[in-house]
Amino acid sequence: MREFAAFIMASRWRAMAVAGVFGILGIFFVPLILFSAAAVGLVTLRRGGWEGVLAIVGGAVIVGGIFPFLPPKPGFPFPLVAALWPPVWIGGLVLRQTFS
């Protein structure tokens, strides 16, 4: 996991790519969405809220660009990451501010 975290934290683009790719893969295998949310939370905790927003936006561009081309699945009217990333981002901000 340390190598995975180091990969995410190496650059802003890698954080966006990990959030987006695991967000897309999570459509097919739902537990992979947690890695996407973990990338957003890690960036928010370590680099601040603005970097977390950029990771969310970059990941959303990737997910939003690929999602319409995927075959429809029952129960997935929109990608689940849209409901998961904002609470993780808010939690990361709170933990960053409180030093918990």
Residue frames as qw, qx, qy, qz and C-alpha x, y, z in Angstrom:
[[0.000, 0.884, 0.467, 0.000, 0.00, 0.00, 0.00],
 [0.327, -0.724, 0.093, 0.601, 2.88, 2.38, 0.59],
 [0.334, -0.069, 0.599, 0.725, 3.93, 2.05, -3.02],
 [0.102, 0.645, 0.685, 0.325, 0.37, 2.71, -4.15],
 [0.202, -0.903, -0.271, 0.265, 0.14, 5.81, -1.93],
 [0.378, -0.520, 0.320, 0.696, 3.53, 7.01, -3.16],
 [0.299, 0.258, 0.685, 0.612, 2.36, 6.56, -6.75],
 [0.010, -0.825, -0.552, -0.123, -0.77, 8.62, -6.08],
 [0.297, -0.883, -0.089, 0.352, 1.14, 11.38, -4.30],
 [0.611, -0.081, 0.345, 0.708, 3.87, 11.63, -6.96],
 [0.039, 0.009, 0.290, 0.956, 1.88, 14.13, -9.03],
 [0.456, 0.276, 0.287, -0.796, -1.52, 15.69, -9.47],
 [0.589, 0.306, -0.494, -0.562, -2.05, 13.87, -12.77],
 [0.319, 0.084, -0.942, 0.064, -1.46, 10.48, -11.22],
 [0.189, 0.197, 0.705, -0.654, -4.02, 11.20, -8.50],
 [0.555, 0.353, -0.028, -0.753, -6.56, 12.19, -11.15],
 [0.520, 0.281, -0.730, -0.343, -5.77, 9.11, -13.22],
 [0.137, -0.008, -0.947, 0.291, -6.07, 6.72, -10.27],
 [0.346, 0.281, 0.508, -0.737, -9.37, 8.30, -9.18],
 [0.584, 0.393, -0.214, -0.678, -10.76, 8.12, -12.70],
 [0.457, 0.257, -0.825, -0.213, -9.54, 4.66, -13.67],
 [0.072, -0.088, -0.925, 0.362, -10.64, 3.02, -10.44],
 [0.427, 0.298, 0.316, -0.793, -13.94, 4.92, -10.71],
 [0.626, 0.325, -0.445, -0.551, -14.53, 3.34, -14.13],
 [0.376, 0.152, -0.913, 0.040, -13.37, -0.10, -12.97],
 [0.181, 0.070, 0.728, -0.658, -15.71, 0.23, -9.99],
 [0.638, 0.190, -0.097, -0.740, -18.65, 0.18, -12.38],
 [0.728, 0.186, -0.620, -0.223, -17.78, -3.42, -13.21],
 [0.677, -0.191, -0.632, 0.326, -16.47, -4.50, -9.79],
 [0.280, -0.876, -0.203, -0.336, -17.92, -2.22, -7.12],
 [0.707, -0.623, -0.066, 0.327, -15.25, -2.64, -4.37],
 [0.621, 0.164, 0.130, 0.755, -12.67, -0.96, -6.65],
 [0.032, -0.848, -0.216, -0.483, -14.52, 2.32, -6.11],
 [0.635, -0.750, -0.071, 0.169, -12.98, 2.38, -2.64],
 [0.680, -0.116, 0.178, 0.702, -9.51, 2.77, -4.18],
 [0.212, 0.615, 0.314, 0.692, -10.83, 5.72, -6.15],
 [0.394, -0.864, -0.179, -0.256, -12.20, 7.34, -3.00],
 [0.766, -0.490, 0.001, 0.416, -8.99, 6.53, -1.12],
 [0.547, 0.243, 0.187, 0.779, -7.01, 8.46, -3.74],
 [0.077, -0.759, -0.225, -0.606, -9.25, 11.50, -3.29],
 [0.639, -0.757, -0.132, -0.036, -9.06, 11.26, 0.51],
 [0.786, -0.235, 0.036, 0.571, -5.29, 10.84, 0.54],
 [0.379, 0.423, 0.176, 0.804, -4.69, 13.84, -1.69],
 [0.284, -0.805, -0.212, -0.475, -7.09, 15.95, 0.37],
 [0.749, -0.635, -0.097, 0.165, -5.41, 14.94, 3.63],
 [0.740, -0.185, 0.122, 0.634, -1.86, 15.47, 2.46],
 [0.360, 0.171, 0.280, 0.874, -2.11, 18.41, 0.06],
 [0.133, 0.268, 0.265, -0.917, -5.28, 20.25, 1.03],
 [0.493, 0.516, 0.571, -0.406, -8.78, 20.86, -0.17],
 [0.414, 0.714, -0.227, -0.517, -7.91, 22.48, -3.48],
 [0.103, 0.399, -0.875, -0.254, -5.79, 19.53, -4.58],
 [0.328, 0.192, 0.897, -0.224, -8.61, 17.21, -3.55],
 [0.505, 0.648, 0.254, -0.510, -11.04, 19.19, -5.70],
 [0.320, 0.636, -0.552, -0.434, -8.65, 18.93, -8.64],
 [0.101, -0.157, 0.981, 0.050, -8.41, 15.16, -8.14],
 [0.435, 0.433, 0.698, -0.370, -12.22, 14.95, -8.09],
 [0.462, 0.714, -0.038, -0.525, -12.59, 17.10, -11.20],
 [0.186, 0.528, -0.759, -0.334, -9.92, 15.18, -13.11],
 [0.204, 0.026, 0.975, -0.084, -11.39, 11.85, -12.09],
 [0.466, 0.542, 0.511, -0.477, -14.88, 13.06, -12.98],
 [0.396, 0.652, -0.359, -0.537, -13.71, 14.06, -16.46],
 [0.081, 0.289, -0.935, -0.186, -12.32, 10.56, -16.99],
 [0.256, 0.259, 0.892, -0.267, -15.42, 8.83, -15.61],
 [0.422, 0.635, 0.295, -0.576, -17.80, 11.20, -17.39],
 [0.306, 0.589, -0.522, -0.535, -15.98, 10.77, -20.67],
 [0.142, 0.182, -0.959, -0.164, -16.06, 6.98, -20.63],
 [0.340, 0.183, 0.773, -0.504, -19.34, 6.24, -18.81],
 [0.614, 0.450, 0.073, -0.644, -21.69, 7.04, -21.75],
 [0.515, 0.462, -0.645, -0.324, -19.88, 4.50, -23.94],
 [0.099, -0.168, 0.951, -0.240, -20.27, 1.63, -21.48],
 [0.376, -0.318, -0.778, -0.390, -23.16, -0.83, -21.78],
 [0.460, -0.502, 0.110, -0.724, -26.04, 0.09, -19.46],
 [0.325, -0.032, -0.894, 0.307, -26.24, -1.78, -16.17],
 [0.468, -0.665, -0.471, -0.341, -29.41, -2.01, -14.09],
 [0.624, -0.694, -0.263, 0.245, -29.14, 0.03, -10.93],
 [0.512, -0.319, 0.111, 0.790, -26.38, 2.35, -12.21],
 [0.318, 0.873, 0.360, 0.088, -28.10, 5.45, -13.61],
 [0.167, 0.916, -0.294, 0.215, -24.95, 7.42, -12.78],
 [0.623, 0.284, -0.616, 0.389, -21.48, 6.44, -11.58],
 [0.678, -0.609, -0.396, 0.110, -21.40, 5.64, -7.88],
 [0.565, -0.040, -0.189, 0.802, -18.30, 7.79, -7.43],
 [0.062, -0.544, -0.170, -0.819, -20.48, 10.90, -7.74],
 [0.646, -0.655, -0.193, -0.341, -22.04, 9.93, -4.41],
 [0.874, -0.313, -0.185, 0.321, -18.82, 8.75, -2.79],
 [0.567, 0.302, -0.103, 0.760, -16.16, 11.35, -3.57],
 [0.122, -0.709, 0.003, -0.694, -17.78, 14.46, -1.95],
 [0.736, -0.653, -0.031, -0.179, -18.23, 12.91, 1.53],
 [0.874, -0.104, -0.056, 0.472, -14.68, 11.52, 1.42],
 [0.369, 0.520, -0.022, 0.770, -13.38, 14.96, 0.41],
 [0.388, -0.751, -0.006, -0.534, -15.29, 16.63, 3.27],
 [0.884, -0.458, -0.048, 0.076, -14.00, 14.02, 5.72],
 [0.753, 0.167, -0.061, 0.634, -10.46, 14.63, 4.51],
 [0.079, 0.671, -0.034, 0.736, -10.87, 18.37, 5.06],
 [0.639, -0.696, -0.020, -0.326, -12.20, 17.85, 8.57],
 [0.916, -0.271, -0.036, 0.292, -9.39, 15.49, 9.50],
 [0.572, 0.401, -0.050, 0.714, -6.81, 17.88, 8.01],
 [0.134, -0.724, 0.030, -0.676, -8.18, 20.79, 10.06],
 [0.726, -0.620, 0.062, -0.292, -8.53, 18.90, 13.31],
 [0.195, 0.609, -0.754, 0.150, -5.23, 16.99, 13.01],
 [0.811, -0.205, 0.413, -0.360, -7.02, 13.79, 14.04]]
